[in-house]
Amino acid sequence: MPALDLEQTYLSLDGQGQVRTHPAAGFWESVDENPTLLGTLVSAFPNTEDWPQWEMHPAGEEVLVLVEGRMILILDEPGGERRVEMTPGSTCIVPRGIWHRALVPEAGSLLTLTYGAGTQHRPL
């Protein structure tokens, strides 16, 4: 198998050792109806601007790894908002059920591992 570009091909993992590949083109438009998608999604994104909405993953935690740039992750926790400054190599675990978004003061790239079943979005 050739090397993959995680910005062009996403991976899904079943937690039992199985991995599937998914073309990034058109992925999000049909993600809820994709019968081949396994539990955890691995993907990479250019991280160039503030996230335009909040997101929340009710079924599992999310791992965010900042590869390049700078990012401020905002977690809407029961006790109030918490901000986590991220620099290259930083990793943050977003707990299941916690709304989160990010400010991006310096463009870069982000690697995500998301147990995304039931993911929800809400406006800022």
C-alpha positions in Angstrom: 0.0 0.0 0.0 1.4 3.5 -0.8 1.9 6.2 1.8 -1.3 8.1 2.5 -1.9 11.8 2.9 -4.3 12.2 5.9 -5.6 15.5 4.4 -6.8 13.5 1.3 -7.6 10.1 2.8 -9.2 9.6 6.3 -8.8 6.4 8.3 -11.4 4.8 10.4 -10.4 2.3 13.2 -12.6 -0.3 14.9 -10.6 -0.6 18.1 -10.0 -4.3 17.3 -7.1 -3.8 14.8 -9.1 -3.1 11.6 -8.4 0.0 9.5 -10.4 1.3 6.6 -9.5 4.2 4.2 -12.0 6.8 3.1 -11.5 9.5 0.4 -11.7 13.0 2.0 -13.6 14.4 -1.0 -17.3 14.4 -0.2 -16.7 12.6 3.1 -18.5 15.0 5.4 -21.6 15.3 3.2 -22.3 11.6 3.6 -20.7 10.7 6.9 -24.0 9.9 8.7 -25.0 7.4 6.0 -21.6 5.8 5.5 -21.9 2.1 6.3 -18.2 1.4 5.9 -17.1 3.9 8.6 -15.6 2.3 11.7 -15.7 3.8 15.2 -12.7 6.2 15.4 -11.8 8.6 12.6 -8.2 9.7 12.1 -7.7 12.8 9.9 -5.4 15.8 9.4 -6.5 19.3 8.5 -5.0 22.6 7.6 -5.8 24.7 10.7 -5.8 28.2 9.3 -8.7 30.1 11.0 -10.8 30.2 14.1 -13.4 27.4 14.1 -16.7 28.8 12.9 -18.8 26.7 15.3 -18.8 24.6 18.5 -18.7 20.8 18.2 -19.4 18.0 20.7 -18.9 14.2 20.5 -21.4 12.4 22.8 -20.1 8.9 22.2 -16.4 9.2 22.9 -13.4 11.4 23.6 -11.4 13.2 20.9 -7.6 13.5 20.7 -6.3 16.7 19.0 -2.6 16.9 18.1 -1.3 20.3 16.9 1.4 19.5 14.3 2.2 23.1 13.3 1.1 26.6 14.2 -0.7 27.8 17.4 -4.2 27.1 18.7 -6.3 28.0 21.7 -8.7 25.2 22.4 -11.8 26.4 24.3 -13.7 23.8 26.3 -17.2 24.6 27.5 -17.1 22.6 30.8 -19.7 22.5 33.5 -17.7 24.9 35.7 -17.2 27.4 32.8 -15.0 27.9 29.8 -11.4 26.6 30.0 -8.8 27.6 27.5 -5.9 25.3 26.5 -2.9 26.9 24.7 -1.5 24.5 22.1 1.9 24.7 20.3 3.5 22.3 17.9 3.5 18.8 19.4 0.8 19.6 22.0 -1.9 17.0 22.5 -5.2 17.6 24.1 -7.9 15.1 25.0 -11.4 16.5 24.7 -13.8 14.6 27.1 -16.9 13.1 25.6 -19.9 15.4 25.8 -17.9 18.6 26.1 -18.6 21.4 23.6 -15.4 22.8 22.2 -14.0 25.1 19.5 -10.7 26.7 18.7 -9.1 30.1 18.1 -6.2 29.9 15.6 -3.7 32.8 16.1 -1.1 31.1 13.9 -2.0 28.9 11.0 -0.7 25.4 10.9 -2.0 21.8 10.8 -4.0 19.6 13.1 -4.2 15.8 13.5 -7.4 14.4 15.0 -8.6 11.1 16.4 -12.3 11.3 16.9 -14.8 8.8 18.1 -17.4 10.7 16.2 -20.8 8.8 16.4 -23.5 11.4 17.0 -21.2 14.4 16.6 -23.2 17.7 17.1 -22.5 21.3 16.1 -23.9 24.6 17.3 -23.4 28.1 16.2 -21.0 30.5 18.1 
